[in-house]
Amino acid sequence: DLLRKHKTPRRPAPKKQSSNQKDPVGVYCRVRPLGVEDEECCIEVISNTTIQLHAPDGLKANRNGEFKETQYSFKKVFCIKTSQMELFQDVAKPLVDDLIHSKNGLLFTYGVTGSGKTFTMTGSPGQGGLLPRSLDMIFNSVGPYQAKRFVLKTDDKNGMEVQNQVDALLERQKRENQPTVVPKTPSRQRLDPEFADMINPEEACRADGVDEDSSYSVFVSYIEIYNNYIYDLLEEAPYDPIKPKPPQSKLLREDQNHNMYVAGCTEVEVKSTEEAFEVFWRGQKKRRIANTQLNRESSRSHSVFIIKLAQAPLDADGDNILQDKNQVNVSQLCLVDLAGSERTSRTRAEGNRLREAGNINQSLMTLRTCIEVLRENQMCGTNKMVPYRDSKVTHLFKNYFDGEGKVRMVVCVNPKADDYEETMLVMRFAEMTQEVEVARPVDRPICGLAAGRRSMLSEGGVNDGPLSVMHQLLQNLPPLPASEITDPHDDVTLPRLIEVLEKRHKIRQMMTQEYNRAGKMSMLQELDSSLVSKENLIQDQRGQLGEKDKTLHSQKTEIDRLEKKSKMLEYKIEILQKTTNIYEDDKRTLQQELESREQRLQREQTEKRRMEQRMQGMVQDTKHKWEKECERRVCAKQLEMQNKLWVKDEKLKQLKAIVTESKTPSDQRPAPDKPQRPSRERDRVPAKRSASPSPVPLLFPPLLRSHSAGGERWVDHKPSSNVELDTVMQPILGSNAIKVSAPSEKALAKCDKYMLTHQDVASDGEIQTKLIKGEVFKTRGGGQAVQFTDIETLRQELPTGPSRKRRSSEGNTAQGGDRMEGDWTDVETRCSMAVEMRAGSNLGPGYQHHGHQK
């Protein structure tokens, strides 16, 4: 077997390029339309090469006018009305021309999230992007000159293998008979969009100057760079429904010519635009996308679609490929759709989305750093090392920046004001990229054989038969006479020779005309007969096909309409399914977070109730302590005042006795009774404790306020049978308290505190009021329950002492001395008593008087 391997030709040794052998990186700008018509815009297209950025009003106010209007220039600016075809003609078509002429190219889209990069690269039905149009142009140009399948094969070392026709035929038969062993993923997939729906046939284009003396083969591969790992989107791994395995990442390697490639990457040979687009869409379905706050289908990885074109010259006969590995050239075009740079504060990314955003921004920052170092090396003459290896994106394409092909970048921008700061950073990067120059690739000669070998093969051997027949006929002409001249005065030989030659010439002309006439007549007769028979047959079949064509046309039109409708519906269903899955994941995450927060809130509420109960206990203890202290002090004060009163009574009695002795005979005077001084144990009046604290002492304000006041909302439950007492001490529940006469579930649902006012008759016949307080909390069943925590008692008391009036005159000595003594004592006692109260207070029947002796 004549199997020959070929690898990419070794790159020539680097040599110092002159200034006219370098081209700057072509940077183009495309402005997408606004999502909402009345949305604020921050970008204005000045000309076909310049745009101007306006800072939004909010940034101007916040930054004191720091941001001003800035202008940026590009190789060309495409406004919102630019079609996909116009963009392809200016940006990608020159790269496809270079690819067909054995030159490499790199085209990538750059911009923030939601700026239209994927639409620019891929497009949509009816508006095909740069990628499908590039495939269409390649096959329109080299389609007639393609080699048969498997004549050219890729190896695993970035090279090419050449097989003869027999081996290629055997391998084709082997592949056709080989059953598919890789089961498809059991999921509901939508129909892939066809290439016919992407580009109109009128927009097809082809390259000029295609080498007809060569055979071509097209290979495509599709990879993505996710979290700085490379994955093959065309790899068909066995699917295990029980324990699915994650995709394996690929490694970057360097071939013998120092070109970077992805080791083990699947390269598929395609023979038509439709087949290539089908392969692309098969890998596109595996690409990672996610829903963020800025884009419903945000690309979470960098995708790289590689088109590799192998060009092999024909041999000298023009019928087979030249079996020489040194004469095969391989060129490739890389179409890169970079993931958008984003700020996590705007996308609100968490978890995996946050890690993806960090890796995307890191890889884009590495690309920017490499561009900055290249620019500095070229402008300042330095020789700093470019950090290509810091990211897989820059490491894979480092050969292009070293002079292996043209580099072009399409900067996609969104003119809305929210993206102003990110857009300004993108503009600065694009402006810096235009200053980097890349070495111009050198033309690669194919071979030294003569041109036009394929056309010679198709035209050779047509006139061989008639020429041989004419030669035989010419042999039958009359022979020439002897033409030897011996005498200079011979006048016979030359005229005779001339005569014979003229006869031969006439005969030859006649024979030629006759032969041509006979050949043409016979040929025309054969052609006429064959044409008549064929026309009759065609007429018969044309009549039959006409009717079938009408039926098929109507059926095909209906089928196409239904297929397009079905594709659109399937596409919408898949988008909705993905969105639903994303929302369900977000819902589960939020539910888990809500449950954790509810548990934490319950723990905090339990701790709060525990602290409240503890504080209530401390308040009650302090309250009882100070009540006892107040009672002790009151008792001591009362005893002291009684002692002073006893002393005054003794003095008054002695004075009374003296006055009486002066008026009464000595024998009639009764023996004076010696008053007894009150003792602490006998005369001490036991203090009567009230269920409710006394409001009189200023040192101890009403405790009802401390129990009821606060930021809580109360339910004031007063039965309709209660009696209004109009006492001074009333519980303060706030203005937002809900008053009810019967228990109400709606009122409990709106409040977190509950107080029940209950009245009954005490043992002394007076009305006793109890304030029963509790906390309202929710139950697991969705209702409300009340837990009682405190009871306060208010009692009504009436004064029991006799009514005393002050004497208004000094007379009336006729009244008894006892009454005089009692009235005097009562007046003195009453004068020495005072009631301590707040100014402006209204004493009610429930007010308990506390007297303090002066």
RACOR-V61261 format. One record per residue. N is the residue number from 0. SS is DSSP state (H for helix, E for strand, C for the rest). OMEGA is omega as a letter, one per 40 degrees, with the letter a starting at -180 (NA if undefined). Layout:
BEGIN
N&SS&OMEGA ; N&SS&OMEGA
END
This chain:
BEGIN
0&C&a ; 1&C&i ; 2&C&a ; 3&E&i ; 4&E&i ; 5&E&i ; 6&E&a ; 7&C&a ; 8&C&a ; 9&C&i ; 10&C&i ; 11&C&a ; 12&C&a ; 13&C&i ; 14&C&a ; 15&C&a ; 16&C&i ; 17&C&a ; 18&H&a ; 19&H&i ; 20&H&i ; 21&E&i ; 22&E&i ; 23&E&i ; 24&C&i ; 25&E&a ; 26&E&i ; 27&E&a ; 28&E&i ; 29&E&a ; 30&E&i ; 31&E&i ; 32&C&i ; 33&C&i ; 34&C&i ; 35&C&a ; 36&C&a ; 37&C&i ; 38&C&a ; 39&C&a ; 40&E&a ; 41&C&a ; 42&E&i ; 43&E&i ; 44&E&a ; 45&C&i ; 46&C&a ; 47&C&i ; 48&C&a ; 49&E&i ; 50&E&a ; 51&E&i ; 52&E&i ; 53&C&i ; 54&C&i ; 55&C&a ; 56&H&a ; 57&H&i ; 58&H&i ; 59&H&a ; 60&H&a ; 61&H&a ; 62&C&i ; 63&C&i ; 64&C&a ; 65&C&a ; 66&C&i ; 67&C&i ; 68&C&a ; 69&E&i ; 70&E&a ; 71&E&a ; 72&E&i ; 73&C&i ; 74&C&i ; 75&E&i ; 76&E&i ; 77&E&a ; 78&C&a ; 79&C&a ; 80&C&a ; 81&C&i ; 82&C&i ; 83&H&a ; 84&H&i ; 85&H&i ; 86&H&a ; 87&H&a ; 88&H&a ; 89&H&a ; 90&C&a ; 91&C&a ; 92&H&i ; 93&H&i ; 94&H&i ; 95&H&i ; 96&H&i ; 97&H&i ; 98&H&a ; 99&H&i ; 100&C&i ; 101&C&i ; 102&C&a ; 103&E&i ; 104&E&i ; 105&E&i ; 106&E&i ; 107&E&i ; 108&E&a ; 109&E&i ; 110&C&a ; 111&E&i ; 112&C&i ; 113&C&a ; 114&C&i ; 115&C&a ; 116&H&a ; 117&H&i ; 118&H&i ; 119&H&a ; 120&H&a ; 121&C&a ; 122&E&a ; 123&E&i ; 124&C&a ; 125&C&a ; 126&E&a ; 127&E&a ; 128&C&a ; 129&H&a ; 130&H&i ; 131&H&i ; 132&H&i ; 133&H&i ; 134&H&a ; 135&H&a ; 136&H&a ; 137&H&a ; 138&H&i ; 139&H&a ; 140&H&a ; 141&H&a ; 142&H&a ; 143&H&a ; 144&H&a ; 145&E&i ; 146&C&i ; 147&C&a ; 148&C&i ; 149&C&i ; 150&C&i ; 151&E&a ; 152&E&i ; 153&E&i ; 154&C&a ; 155&C&a ; 156&C&i ; 157&C&i ; 158&E&a ; 159&E&i ; 160&E&a ; 161&E&i ; 162&C&i ; 163&C&a ; 164&H&a ; 165&H&a ; 166&H&i ; 167&H&i ; 168&H&i ; 169&H&a ; 170&H&i ; 171&H&i ; 172&H&i ; 173&H&i ; 174&H&i ; 175&H&a ; 176&H&a ; 177&C&i ; 178&C&i ; 179&C&a ; 180&C&a ; 181&C&i ; 182&C&i ; 183&C&i ; 184&C&a ; 185&C&i ; 186&C&a ; 187&C&a ; 188&C&i ; 189&C&i ; 190&C&a ; 191&C&i ; 192&C&a ; 193&C&a ; 194&H&a ; 195&H&i ; 196&H&a ; 197&C&a ; 198&C&i ; 199&C&a ; 200&H&a ; 201&H&a ; 202&H&a ; 203&C&i ; 204&C&a ; 205&C&a ; 206&C&i ; 207&C&i ; 208&C&i ; 209&C&a ; 210&C&a ; 211&C&a ; 212&C&i ; 213&E&i ; 214&E&a ; 215&E&i ; 216&E&a ; 217&E&i ; 218&E&i ; 219&E&i ; 220&E&a ; 221&E&a ; 222&E&i ; 223&E&i ; 224&E&a ; 225&E&a ; 226&C&i ; 227&C&i ; 228&E&a ; 229&E&i ; 230&E&i ; 231&E&a ; 232&C&i ; 233&C&a ; 234&C&i ; 235&C&i ; 236&C&i ; 237&C&a ; 238&C&i ; 239&C&a ; 240&C&a ; 241&C&a ; 242&C&a ; 243&C&a ; 244&C&i ; 245&C&i ; 246&C&a ; 247&C&i ; 248&E&a ; 249&E&a ; 250&C&i ; 251&E&i ; 252&E&a ; 253&E&a ; 254&C&a ; 255&C&i ; 256&C&i ; 257&C&i ; 258&C&a ; 259&E&i ; 260&E&a ; 261&E&a ; 262&C&i ; 263&C&a ; 264&C&a ; 265&C&i ; 266&C&a ; 267&E&i ; 268&E&a ; 269&E&a ; 270&C&i ; 271&C&i ; 272&H&a ; 273&H&i ; 274&H&i ; 275&H&a ; 276&H&i ; 277&H&i ; 278&H&i ; 279&H&a ; 280&H&i ; 281&H&i ; 282&H&a ; 283&H&a ; 284&C&i ; 285&C&a ; 286&C&a ; 287&C&i ; 288&E&a ; 289&E&i ; 290&C&i ; 291&C&a ; 292&C&a ; 293&C&a ; 294&C&a ; 295&C&i ; 296&C&a ; 297&E&i ; 298&E&a ; 299&C&a ; 300&C&i ; 301&E&i ; 302&E&a ; 303&E&i ; 304&E&a ; 305&E&i ; 306&E&a ; 307&E&a ; 308&E&i ; 309&E&a ; 310&E&a ; 311&E&a ; 312&E&i ; 313&E&i ; 314&C&a ; 315&C&i ; 316&C&i ; 317&C&a ; 318&C&a ; 319&C&i ; 320&E&i ; 321&C&a ; 322&C&i ; 323&C&a ; 324&H&a ; 325&H&a ; 326&H&a ; 327&C&i ; 328&E&i ; 329&E&i ; 330&E&a ; 331&E&i ; 332&E&a ; 333&E&i ; 334&E&a ; 335&E&i ; 336&E&a ; 337&C&i ; 338&C&a ; 339&C&i ; 340&E&a ; 341&C&i ; 342&C&a ; 343&H&i ; 344&H&i ; 345&H&i ; 346&H&a ; 347&C&a ; 348&C&i ; 349&C&i ; 350&C&a ; 351&H&i ; 352&H&i ; 353&H&i ; 354&H&i ; 355&H&a ; 356&H&i ; 357&H&i ; 358&H&i ; 359&H&a ; 360&H&a ; 361&H&i ; 362&H&i ; 363&H&i ; 364&H&i ; 365&H&i ; 366&H&i ; 367&H&i ; 368&H&i ; 369&H&i ; 370&H&a ; 371&H&a ; 372&H&i ; 373&H&i ; 374&H&a ; 375&H&i ; 376&H&a ; 377&H&a ; 378&H&a ; 379&H&i ; 380&C&i ; 381&C&a ; 382&C&i ; 383&C&i ; 384&C&i ; 385&C&a ; 386&C&i ; 387&H&a ; 388&H&a ; 389&H&a ; 390&C&i ; 391&H&a ; 392&H&a ; 393&H&i ; 394&H&a ; 395&H&a ; 396&C&a ; 397&H&a ; 398&H&a ; 399&H&i ; 400&H&i ; 401&H&i ; 402&H&a ; 403&H&i ; 404&E&i ; 405&E&i ; 406&E&i ; 407&E&a ; 408&E&i ; 409&E&i ; 410&E&i ; 411&E&a ; 412&E&i ; 413&E&a ; 414&C&a ; 415&E&a ; 416&H&a ; 417&H&a ; 418&H&a ; 419&H&a ; 420&H&i ; 421&H&i ; 422&H&i ; 423&H&i ; 424&H&i ; 425&H&i ; 426&H&i ; 427&H&i ; 428&H&i ; 429&H&i ; 430&H&i ; 431&H&a ; 432&H&a ; 433&C&a ; 434&C&i ; 435&C&i ; 436&E&a ; 437&E&a ; 438&E&a ; 439&C&a ; 440&C&a ; 441&C&i ; 442&C&a ; 443&C&i ; 444&C&a ; 445&C&i ; 446&C&a ; 447&C&a ; 448&C&a ; 449&C&i ; 450&C&i ; 451&C&a ; 452&H&a ; 453&H&a ; 454&H&i ; 455&H&i ; 456&H&a ; 457&H&a ; 458&H&a ; 459&C&i ; 460&C&a ; 461&C&a ; 462&C&a ; 463&H&a ; 464&H&a ; 465&H&i ; 466&H&i ; 467&H&i ; 468&H&i ; 469&H&i ; 470&H&i ; 471&H&i ; 472&H&a ; 473&H&i ; 474&C&a ; 475&C&i ; 476&C&i ; 477&C&a ; 478&C&i ; 479&C&i ; 480&C&i ; 481&C&a ; 482&C&i ; 483&C&a ; 484&C&a ; 485&C&a ; 486&C&i ; 487&C&i ; 488&C&a ; 489&C&i ; 490&C&a ; 491&C&a ; 492&H&a ; 493&H&i ; 494&H&i ; 495&H&i ; 496&H&i ; 497&H&a ; 498&H&i ; 499&H&a ; 500&H&i ; 501&H&i ; 502&H&i ; 503&H&a ; 504&H&i ; 505&H&i ; 506&H&a ; 507&H&i ; 508&H&a ; 509&H&a ; 510&H&i ; 511&H&i ; 512&H&a ; 513&H&a ; 514&H&i ; 515&H&a ; 516&H&a ; 517&H&i ; 518&H&a ; 519&H&a ; 520&H&a ; 521&H&a ; 522&H&i ; 523&H&i ; 524&H&i ; 525&H&a ; 526&H&a ; 527&H&a ; 528&H&a ; 529&H&a ; 530&H&a ; 531&H&i ; 532&H&a ; 533&H&i ; 534&H&i ; 535&H&i ; 536&H&a ; 537&H&i ; 538&H&i ; 539&H&a ; 540&H&a ; 541&H&i ; 542&H&i ; 543&H&a ; 544&H&a ; 545&H&i ; 546&H&i ; 547&H&i ; 548&H&i ; 549&H&i ; 550&H&a ; 551&H&a ; 552&H&i ; 553&H&i ; 554&H&a ; 555&H&i ; 556&H&i ; 557&H&i ; 558&H&i ; 559&H&i ; 560&H&i ; 561&H&i ; 562&H&i ; 563&H&i ; 564&H&i ; 565&H&i ; 566&H&a ; 567&H&i ; 568&H&i ; 569&H&i ; 570&H&i ; 571&H&i ; 572&H&a ; 573&H&i ; 574&H&i ; 575&H&i ; 576&H&i ; 577&H&i ; 578&H&i ; 579&H&i ; 580&H&i ; 581&H&i ; 582&H&i ; 583&H&i ; 584&H&i ; 585&H&i ; 586&H&i ; 587&H&i ; 588&H&i ; 589&H&i ; 590&H&i ; 591&H&i ; 592&H&i ; 593&H&i ; 594&H&i ; 595&H&i ; 596&H&i ; 597&H&i ; 598&H&i ; 599&H&i ; 600&H&i ; 601&H&i ; 602&H&i ; 603&H&i ; 604&H&i ; 605&H&i ; 606&H&i ; 607&H&i ; 608&H&i ; 609&H&i ; 610&H&i ; 611&H&i ; 612&H&i ; 613&H&i ; 614&H&i ; 615&H&i ; 616&H&i ; 617&H&i ; 618&H&i ; 619&H&i ; 620&H&i ; 621&H&i ; 622&H&i ; 623&H&a ; 624&H&a ; 625&H&i ; 626&H&i ; 627&H&i ; 628&H&i ; 629&H&i ; 630&H&i ; 631&H&a ; 632&H&i ; 633&H&i ; 634&H&i ; 635&H&i ; 636&H&i ; 637&H&i ; 638&H&i ; 639&H&i ; 640&H&i ; 641&H&i ; 642&H&i ; 643&H&i ; 644&H&i ; 645&H&i ; 646&H&i ; 647&H&i ; 648&H&i ; 649&H&i ; 650&H&i ; 651&H&i ; 652&H&i ; 653&H&i ; 654&H&i ; 655&H&i ; 656&H&i ; 657&H&i ; 658&H&a ; 659&H&a ; 660&H&i ; 661&H&a ; 662&H&a ; 663&C&i ; 664&C&a ; 665&H&a ; 666&H&a ; 667&H&a ; 668&C&i ; 669&C&i ; 670&C&a ; 671&C&i ; 672&C&i ; 673&C&a ; 674&C&i ; 675&C&i ; 676&C&a ; 677&C&i ; 678&C&a ; 679&C&a ; 680&C&a ; 681&C&a ; 682&C&a ; 683&C&i ; 684&C&a ; 685&C&a ; 686&C&a ; 687&C&a ; 688&C&i ; 689&C&i ; 690&C&i ; 691&C&a ; 692&C&a ; 693&C&i ; 694&C&a ; 695&C&a ; 696&C&a ; 697&C&a ; 698&C&a ; 699&C&i ; 700&C&a ; 701&C&a ; 702&H&i ; 703&H&a ; 704&H&a ; 705&H&i ; 706&H&a ; 707&H&a ; 708&C&i ; 709&C&a ; 710&C&a ; 711&C&i ; 712&C&a ; 713&E&i ; 714&E&a ; 715&E&a ; 716&E&i ; 717&E&i ; 718&C&a ; 719&C&a ; 720&C&a ; 721&C&i ; 722&C&i ; 723&C&a ; 724&C&i ; 725&C&i ; 726&C&i ; 727&C&a ; 728&C&i ; 729&C&i ; 730&C&i ; 731&C&a ; 732&C&a ; 733&C&a ; 734&C&a ; 735&C&i ; 736&C&i ; 737&E&a ; 738&E&i ; 739&E&i ; 740&C&i ; 741&C&a ; 742&C&a ; 743&C&a ; 744&H&i ; 745&H&i ; 746&H&i ; 747&H&a ; 748&H&a ; 749&H&a ; 750&C&i ; 751&C&i ; 752&E&a ; 753&E&i ; 754&E&i ; 755&E&i ; 756&E&a ; 757&E&a ; 758&E&i ; 759&E&a ; 760&E&i ; 761&C&a ; 762&C&i ; 763&C&i ; 764&C&i ; 765&C&i ; 766&E&i ; 767&E&a ; 768&E&i ; 769&E&i ; 770&E&a ; 771&E&a ; 772&E&i ; 773&E&i ; 774&E&a ; 775&E&i ; 776&E&a ; 777&E&i ; 778&C&a ; 779&C&a ; 780&C&i ; 781&C&i ; 782&C&i ; 783&E&i ; 784&E&a ; 785&E&i ; 786&E&a ; 787&E&a ; 788&E&a ; 789&E&i ; 790&E&i ; 791&E&a ; 792&E&i ; 793&E&a ; 794&E&i ; 795&C&i ; 796&C&i ; 797&C&i ; 798&C&a ; 799&C&a ; 800&C&i ; 801&C&i ; 802&C&a ; 803&C&i ; 804&C&a ; 805&C&i ; 806&C&a ; 807&C&a ; 808&C&a ; 809&C&a ; 810&C&a ; 811&C&i ; 812&C&i ; 813&C&i ; 814&C&a ; 815&C&i ; 816&H&i ; 817&H&a ; 818&H&i ; 819&H&i ; 820&H&a ; 821&H&i ; 822&H&i ; 823&H&a ; 824&H&a ; 825&H&i ; 826&H&i ; 827&H&a ; 828&H&a ; 829&H&i ; 830&H&a ; 831&C&a ; 832&E&i ; 833&E&i ; 834&E&a ; 835&C&a ; 836&C&i ; 837&C&i ; 838&C&i ; 839&C&i ; 840&C&a ; 841&C&a ; 842&C&i ; 843&C&a ; 844&C&a ; 845&C&a ; 846&C&a ; 847&C&a ; 848&C&i ; 849&C&a ; 850&E&i ; 851&E&i ; 852&E&i ; 853&C&NA
END
